[in-house]
Amino acid sequence: MDYSNLIKRLRGKLILSQTELANLLGVSFSSVNRWENGKHEPTIKIKRKLNELFLKYKIIVEREG
């Protein structure tokens, strides 16, 4: 799964900056930036938090392809 695009889309739908999303997840701005740029992938713990945000805000992300 391409988390860089998912995270960008989540931020876009929630109208959040990278810093704001980082604060929601309890991580640094640079972590969010590296995920979005595809340099690193979030940990399982952060993936769960991201999933909770998707569910909380009823965000549906369609798969490409």
Secondary structure, DSSP 8 states (H G I E B T S, - for coil): --HHHHHHHHHHHHT--HHHHHHHHTS-HHHHHHHHTTSS---HHHHHHHHHHHHHTT-------
